């Protein structure tokens, strides 16, 4: 359903994790009715955990955002803030599901995002299945997300999302924490979080169906729990240019690694480069 837009979606998802908006108020926030466009140039790579999945180099990262009074758009993420206090923020939010990126066959560099590690002990499948033998689409998720600001530079987040694109009709729940630090031209962010993928979502991307025409015929996986760790650091050279670095590690959940489609039990992403950004601020 979204395959024709996959290259654009992938590259915007990459940049959304790397280019921070201009700091115009407190730490990690932007002014209302502000916008910016930018691009990052550098070196990076993400690992694809699927059998025969292609690791990709990341070189160019375009991005944009617009924040109105309540509505915002940040690359492919859409949102509407309906509650905002000194401590709480609740919003309706739409975003692409990241699991579909593993099946991207575009020449555009893409990104592995989100991480997973689940409980339980499972035997490894005796046979593997090449990711080239199956076809999966990118899906779009929408739901409600909330942030609780424990301190100005530390927040807890939670979100519940459902597939609104009709690809798999599954849902996911995410939760995490983020610490940010800003001093003069330096900006640092570090976070850890978890996400839950229900059986419909997990089965679509990591299970097998008879129409996949593999030796398995079909292979069922259940719901999956994931863990994510990330770290980013940037130095602002001037109003428009910054040096940026990003690292993210992904622990794959047991109900993902048991799949004959999945080869690795972890994966990572890094990027180091220069970003330029121009906008209303």
N, C-alpha and C positions, 0 to 999 in steps of 0.2 A: 504493500500500500504506500509506503514512504520510500521505496527503493530509489526512485528517481531523484529524491532530495538527499540521499545519503551522504554524498561528498560534502555538501554545504553543512548538513547537520553535524557531521563528524568534526569538521574544522572549527565550528563555533563551540562545540562542546569542549574541545581542547583548550581553546582560548579562554573560556569562562573560568577555568581553574587556574589560569596563570596571570591574567591582567586584572589588577585591582582598580576600581574606580578612584578618581581623584579624591583625596581626603579633604573634605570641605567643612566638616563639623567635628564630631568626636571621632574616636578610632573606628575605622571600618564602616563608614556611612557616607552618603552623598546628599547634596542639596536637592530639594524638590525642583522640578522643571529643569533638570540638567541633562545633558547628553554628551556622548563622546564616541569617537571611532578610533581604532588603533590597530597596530600590527606588531607582532613580535618576530624577531629573526634570531635564530640560534641553532643549537644542536640538541637533539633529544631522541628518545627511543621508548617505545612501549613493547612489552612482551605479550604475545598472544598465547594463552594457555591451552588452546585446542590442538589436537593432533593435526599436523600439517598446517596449523595456523601461522600466518606470516607476521613476524615481528616487523615493525615499521619505524623508519626514521621520521622525526618531526623537525621541520625546518622553518616553516612560515605559519604564523598564528594570527589571523585577523580577528577583530572583535568589535562590538559596539554595545552601547546601552542607552536607554532613556528612562528617566524616573520622573513621573508626574506627581501629583498630590497623593494619589492612591494607587494608580496603575503604573506598572513598570515592565520593561522588556530588557533582558540582558542576554544577548546572543539568542539562543533558541528557548530560553526560559521566559515564561509569561507569568505575571503575578498581579494580584489586587489585594492591597492591605485593607482589612476591614476592622481591625482593632489595633490600636497603638497607644501604649502608656510608657511611663518611664522604665518599667521593668519587663513588659510583655509586648510581643508583636505577633499577630495572627494574620495569615494571608491565604487566599486561594492561589494555587501555584500549578503551573503546567511545565513539564520537562520531558525530554526524550529519555527512554529507558536505555541504560548503558550496555546491557548484555548483547544487544543487537550489533554493537560495534565489532564484536569478534568475527562476525560473518561478512564484514565489509570487504568487497573485492575491488574497491576503488583505488586509483593510483594516488589519490590524495592521502597524505599522512593522517593517521587517526590515532586515537588515544585509548588506552585502557583506563577506565575510571571505576571507582567503587571497589571494595574489597570484601573478601568473604572467608570465614572460617567457622565451621559448624561442629557441634558435638557429635559423638557417636563413632563407632568403629565399623568400617566396611571393608570388605575385600576388594582389591583392585580387579577390574574386569580383565579376563584373559585375552580378549581381543580388543583392538582399537578400531575406531572409525574415523576416516579422514574428514575434516570439516568441509572439504570440497564436495563430499557426497550428500550434503544436506543443504537446504535453502531456508534461511530465516530472515524475516523482515524486522526493521526497526519499528518500535512501538512508541506511542506518546502517552505519558501518564499525567493525570491531573488529580488534585486533592487539596487537603488543608495542611498547612505547615505552621508551626509555632516556635518562637524563640523566647527564652527567658534569660534576661541579662543579670547574671549573678553580680558581676562588677562591670564597669565600663569596658573592660578589655577581656571579659570572660563570659561566654554564653553557653547555654544548653539548648539543643534543638530537637524537635520531633516532627515527623511528617507521615501522613497516610495518603497513598496514591493508588488510583485505579486506572487500568488501561482504557482510554477513551477513543483509541484508534481502531478497536475491534480486531486487533491482531491475535491476542491470546486471552483477553478478558480477565487477566489476573490482577493482583494487587501487591503492593509492597509497603512496608513500614520501616522508617529509618529513624535513628536517634543518634545524637552525638554531642560532642563538646568541642569548643574552639577557644584558644587563647591567642590574643593578638597583642603585639608590642610595637610601639612607634616612638622613635627618638630622632629628632631632626630629620634627616633624609632617609633613615633606615626604617624598614617595615618588616616585621616577622609575624608569621602565623603558623600555629601548630594545632593539630586536632586528631581526635580518635573517635570512631563511631561504629555503629553496627546497623545492619539492615536485614529485614526478613522478607524473603520472596515466597509467595504462596505457591502451591503445587501447580496451578495452571501456568503461571509465569515461568517457573523453573522447568516444568516439563516441556514447554514450548521451545526453550532455548537449549536445554541440556538432555532432554529425553529423545527417544527415537520413535517414529511412527512407521507403520507398514509402507506408506508411500515414499519414505526415504530410500527404499530399495537397498538396504544394507543387509549384511549377513545376519543381523540380529532380528530383523523383521520389526520388532518393537522393543523398547527399553524404557521402563518407567522409573522416574525419580520423584521424590516427594518435595515438600517445602524445604527451604534452605535458609540458614542463618549465616551472615557475612560480617566480617570485621574490617575496618578501614583505618589506616594510619597515613597522615600526610604532613608535609612540612614545606613552607615556602619562605623565601627571603628576597627582599628587593632593596635596591639603593637608588634613590631619585637623583639623577644627574642634574636635571633642571626641570622646568615646568612640563616639558613634553617628553623627555626621555628618561628611562630607568633601566638599570641592570636587574634582571630577574632570574630566580632559580626556583625549581619546584621538584619535589620528590614525593612519590606516593607508593605505598606498598599494599599489596592485596593478598590476604589469606583466603584461599578458596574453601568454601564449606564442604562438608563431607557428602552432602547430597548433590554436590556439583562434581566433585572429583571422582565419585563412583561411576559417573557416566563414561561410556566408551568413547565419547567425543573429546573428553578432557584429558590432557597429558600431564600437566603440572599441578602442583598443590599450592602454588603461589605465583604471583606475577608483580611486576613493578613498572613504574613510569618515571622518567626524569626529563627535565628540560632546563637549559641554561642559555641565556641570550640577552638581547637588547630589545626593549619595547618602546614604541612611540605612541603617543596618545594626544589627540586634539579634540577639543569640544568647547562647551559653553563656559567652563570654569577657567 
